[in-house]
Amino acid sequence: MGLLTKDIERVPCTVEVSHCFESLHAHVRFDDGSVVYPGDEVKVQGPEIMAPFGEVVTEKRQATIVRASKLERLWTRLTGDLEVMELCEFSFSEEVTL
């Protein structure tokens, strides 16, 4: 992996989609122990997984990991904190209610 080049890996993965009252989530676990680093992109192959309400669906799939170049990884580390702040919502109001 060079300063501007990207590597592509295809890895087996397990996708878990939950659509329950207690939990609404989708998780991907790489079966070969691959790790995703800042700036990397992951795309799970295959059709979308729809879980009916009250169920958890688990499927084996293939995932494509596009590794970030060294320059992209550095940029992601430097600007990552600023992008997280965009998710924060602050409210300053004069009303105090208990």
N, C-alpha and C positions, 0 to 999 in steps of 0.2 A: 504494500500500500504506500503510494507516494504522496507528495504534497498535494496534488490535484486529482489523483486517480481514485476510482472507487472499485471495491471488490463486491462480487455478488455471490451469495451462498444460498443453496436450497437445502432446507432442513425439515425433518419430520416434526410435527407439533400436535398437541392436543388442545382443542378449543372447547371451552365450557361456557355455555350461555344459560343464565338463570333469569326467569321471569316470574318471580314469586313476590308475595306481599312483603316478605322480610328482606328480600334482596333482588336487585335488578343490576346484573353485571355481565360482562363478557371478559374472560381471561384466556390468554394463550400461554401455554407452557411448551418450551422447546424440549423434545424428547431426547436430544443428544447433548443437552446441557449448554447449548449456545447462550451467549450473553449479548444483550443489546447495549450499546454505549451511546453517549450523547451524540445526536446528529444522525444516527442510523435510522433507516426506514424499514418497516416490516409490512409485507403484504401476504395475507393468508389466501391461498388458492382455493377455488371452488365457489359454489353458489352460496348465497347468504343463508345463515342459520336462523330459523324462526322458532322460538320456544313458545309453546302455548302457555297461557297464564297458569301459574301454579306448578310449572315443571322446570327441570334443569336438563338441558340437552348437552351431551358430550360427544364430540366427533374427532376422529384422527384426520389430519390434513397435512399438506405440504405448505411451508412458508418460504418466502423469498426475503432474504435480508440483504439490503443494499447498504454496505458499509460506507460511512462518511469518510471523506478524505481527511488528512491531518489538518488542513486549513479549515474545513467545515467543522470539524470536531472542536478546534480551538475557538472558532467564532461562536459556536453553540454554548460552550462553557462561559465565554465572556459575556454574552448577552442573555443567557438563560434566566438570571435573576430578574432582569428588567421585564421579560415577558411574563413571568409569574405574577408580577405586580399588577399586570393588566387584568388578571382574574379577580383581584381583590375589589371589593366594593366598600367604600367608606361613606359614612353618613354623619354629618355634623348638624344637629338640630338643637334648638333652644328648649324644646319641650322635654320635660322630665316627668315620667309617669311611673308610678309604682304599683 
